[in-house]
Amino acid sequence: MDFGPELLMLVAIIGLALIFDYINGFHDAANAIATLVATKVMTPRVAVMFGAIFNFAGALMSTEVAATIGKGIVDAPSITMPIVLCALIGGITWNLLTWWWGLPSSSSHALIGSLLGATFFGSRHGYEHISWETVLQKIVLPMFTSPLAGFVLGLLIMAGLTWLVFRVHLHRINWTFGKLQVVSAMFMALSHGNNDAQKSMGIIALALLTYSKMPGVHFPDWFFESGSDFHVPLWVIVSCASMIALGTLSGGWKIIHTLGNKMLKLQPIHGFAAETTASSIILAASHFGVPLSTTHVITSSIMGVGATKRLSAVKWGIVGNILWAWILTIPLTFLFSGALMIGINWLQTFGR
């Protein structure tokens, strides 16, 4: 195998994809454990270990979302290595910025927006290499419907639980739902790992497929079946599962504080309702290969749960900042990665 610039770029892409997965872990750790910490069901240290274990397990469950990222929204045979590289740089940059600002934005949408932007500007007719129908059905529509579903279902579940425990003593409610919340948090962590880790799997598999199509390239079958259609090798699945788990172990306390305390003061019953709502929606989406924003779903579920107390219980100023991050993520990452791609194309042309 020729150890030329293309192979070096492949190595860089795999490394950056795993870094993105790690950042995704600590950026979105709040999705799985913020309510556990906020309701004091677990200490922060125990909660991150708990979340990491079930993030890892969830990432091993399926690859439908990875297939959507790697071949569903873009035409895989038309994608070049620089396009994949720009997509990762765009996604990582946005994740780090929103983590620094403490905003629970979507890592999924950051990566998707970056991939679309790099593909769009990657060639003269780049727009032809994007499956706009899939983007509409599996990205744009879920971006609006999943938070709405989280809010409504969270509100309904919380209203039903409130009716059930109306005459029960508060101490007994907190004790019971403190135990039940461990189960709901487990499913939340599983669903988060299952949906989010697959984004990096899809990017790595896309890069491997792109490189394998180059003349004279032959990978060992365990590494990647050269010349085959899109698929995710076992080592990619395990590597991405490990990195998102390690990222979760490192915390992400800024965003945990925003979700768990700033937006709404939570009790165990609220945590149980929010986690049950969000994990149900996310697991269903993963089954159908929809790269859902787990951040959007858990945040809107917490909002729906909080609205049952009274609308003023939700700190809508914080919610407004979060909504702006949601709205701007795909457009800004699209433009940023597109600008990177234009710069690379210009350098390649200038260097000839």
N, C-alpha and C positions, 0 to 999 in steps of 0.2 A: 504494500500500500504506500502511495506517495505521501510523504509528510510535508505537503505543501500548504499554502495559505488556506485552502478550503478545509483541510483537516483541522488546522488550528482554529478556524472559525467554528467548526463543529464542536470542538472541545470547549471553546468559549461559550457557545450557546448552551451546551449541557450544564456547564458550571453556573451560568447566569440563571438558567431555568431552576436549578436547585436552590440558588440564592433567593430567587423570587418565591419559591415554595416556602423557604425558611421565613422570609419577611411576611408572607401570607399568614404563616403560623402565629407570629407575635402580633401582627397587625390585626388579625381576625380572631385572636385568642378570646377576645371578649364575647364573640358570638356563642361560644360554648360554656364559658365559666363566669361571665360577669354577674349573672343572677345568683350563682352559688356564693360568690364572694359578698355581694351586696346584702344578701339575706342572712349572711353569717352561718350558713349551713356547713360550709367548709372554710378553713383558713386559706389564704391566698396560695401558700406553698402546696398544700394538699390538692387544691382545686386545679392548679396548673398541671400537676402530675396526673391527676384524674383525666383532665382534658386531653393531655398528650397521648395517653394510652388509647383512648377511644377515638381520637383523631387518626392514629396509626391504623387501628382496626378498620375504621370506616373507609380509609383510602384503599384498602385491599378488596373491597366488596364488588366493584364493577368498573367498567371503562367506557360506558355509553357517553358520558360527558366529554371524555378525552377525544372520542371520535368526532363529536360535534366541533370541538375546537380545532382539531387537526385536519379534518377533511370536510366538515359540514358547512362552515361559513365561508371558506375560501377553497379555491381549486388547487388542491395539494400539488399536482404535477407542475403547476405554473409558478409555485413559490420558490424563491431563491434564498440562499443562506443569509444575505444581508437583510432581507425582509424580516426573517425570524429574529435576527439579532436586534434590529430596530424595535420590533414589537416588545422584546424583553426589556430593553433599556427604557422604553416609554412606560411600561407597566411598573417597573421597579422604582423609577423616579417619582411617579405619582403616589405610589404606596408610601414611600419614605416621607414625602411632603405631608400627606394627610395624617400619617402617624405622628409626625412632629407637631402638627396643629391639633392633634387629639380628635380628629374627625373620623367616625366609623364609615368611611366610604367603601366602595366595592372593589376588592382586588380583582374579581372576575371581570368587571366592566372595564377596569384599567387595562387589563391584558387584552381583552377583546377589542376595545377602542384602538389600542396601539397596533394590534394585528391588522385591523381594517385599514387604518391610516397608512401603515407601511405598505400594505398590498395595493391600496388605491394609488399611491404615488410611486410605487416601485417600478412601474413601466408606463409606456405611453398609453396603453389601454388597460391600465390596472383595474379599473372599475368592472371590467368584464370577468375578472378572476374572483369576484365576490358574489356569493349566492345571496342576493338581496332578499329573496323569499324566505330563506332560512334565518337570515338576520332579523327579519320582521317577526317570524313565528316564534323563534327560540331565544331572541335577545330583547327586541323592543317591546313586544307585547308582555312578556313576563316581567319586564322592568317596571311596568305600571300595574299589572294585575296581581303580582305576588305581594307587594306591600299592601295593596288593598285587601287581598285575601288574609294576610297576616293581621291587619287591623280588625277586620270584621270578625274573623274566627276567634281571635284573642278576646275580643269584647264579648262574644257569645259564650265562649267557654268560661270566662271569668264570671259572667252574669249567672250562668248555671251553677258554678261552684258556690257563689255567694248565696244563692237561694238554698242550696243543700246544707250549708253550714250556718245558716242564719241564727239558729238558737244554740249553737255550740260555743263553749267557752274559748276565748281567744288563745289561751295557753295550749289547749288541746289542739286547736286548729294549727298553730305554729309547729307543734311537735309532729303532728301527723304529716303535714305537707313538707316539713323539713326532711322527713324520710322519703316521701314520694318524689321530692325534687331531685334526689340523687338519681332516681330512675329516669326522670324526664331529662336531666342534664346529660346522662349517659347517651340517650338517643340523640340529643342535640349535638354532642361531640361526634358521634358516629356520622350523623348526617352532614356535619360541617366537613369532616375529613373526606367523606365519600364524594361530595360535590366539589370542594375547593382544590384538593390535591390533584384531581384529574386535569385541571387546567394546565399545569406544568407537564403532566404526562403527555398531553396532546401536543404541546409545543416541542418537547424532545422527540416524540415519535415523528412529527412533521419534519424536523431537521434531519433525523436519520433517514427518512424516506427520500428527502431532497438530495442528500449526499449520496445515497445508494444508487441513484439514477445516473451519477456521473460515470464516465468511461473508466473501466479498469478497477472499479470499487467492488470488493467482495468482503462482506462482513461474515464472521462466524455466525452460525444459525442461532446460537444462544444470545448473541448480541443484537442482531437484527437480520431478518431473512431478506437478503439483497434481492431486489427486483420484484419483491412481493407488493401487494397493496398495503394500505395503511394498517398498522397494528401496533399494539403497545407491548414491548417485551417485558418479561417478568422483572428484570433488574431495574427497569425504569419505574415500575409500579412500587417496588420495595424502596427504591431510593427516594422517590417523591413522598411516600408515606413516612419515611424516617425523617425527612427534612421538615415536613409540616409539624410533626410531633416535636422535634427539637425546637422549632420556632415557638410553639405553644408553651414549652417549658420556660422560655425566656420571658414570657409574660405579655407585655403590651399594656402596661398599667395605665397609660394616659387614656386609651379608648375604653378600657374596663371601667375607669372612673366615670367617663361620660355616660356610658350605657347603664351602669349599675347604680349611680348616685345622682349625677347632675340632672338627668332627664326625668327621673321618677324615683321616689323612695319606695323600695320593694320590700315585701314580706314573703315568706316561703310560698304561700298560696299563689301570689302573683308570679313568682319565679316558675312554679310548676305550670301554671296556665300558659305563660309566654313560651316556655321551652316545648311544651306539648304541641302548641300551635305551630311553632316554627319548624320543629323536626318533622312533623307530619307533611308540611308543604314541601320542605327541601328533599326528603326521601322520595316523595312522589315525583318531583321534578327530575331527580337523578335517574330514576327508573326510565324516564322518557328521553334522557340525554339532554335535558335543558340545563345549560350552565348558569344556574340561578345565582343571584347575589344573596348569599347567606346573611350578609350584613343588613341588607334591606329588609329581609323577612323577620329576623329577630328584633330589629329596631321597631318595625311597625307593629309586631306582636306585643312588645312592651307598651307601645303607645295605646293599642287597643285595650290591653288589660288595665292600664292606668285610667283610661277614659271611663271605666265603670265606677270608679270612686267619685270622680267629678272631672269635668274637662279642665278645670284649673289645676288639677293635680299634676298634669303633664306640663313641663316647662317648655312652652311652645317656642320661646326664643332659641333654646338649644336645638329644638326640632327643626326650626327654620334654617339654621346653619348646616345641619345634616342634610336637609333636602337640597340645598344649593350644591353641596358636594356630590349628591346623587345625580343631579341634573347635568352638572358640568363635567363629570368624569369621562364619559365616552367622547364628547366633542373635543375636550382639551387633549386627551391622550391621542385621539385621532390626528389632530393637527401637529402635536409635538413629534410623534413618531413619523408622520409624513414629512415634516421638516428635516428630521434626521435622514430619512431616505433620500430626499432631494439632495442633501449635502453629500451623501455617499455617492450617489449617481454623478454629481458634479465632479467629485474628486477622482472617480474612476475615468470619466471622460477627459479631465484635465491631465491625468497621469499618463494617458496613452501617447 
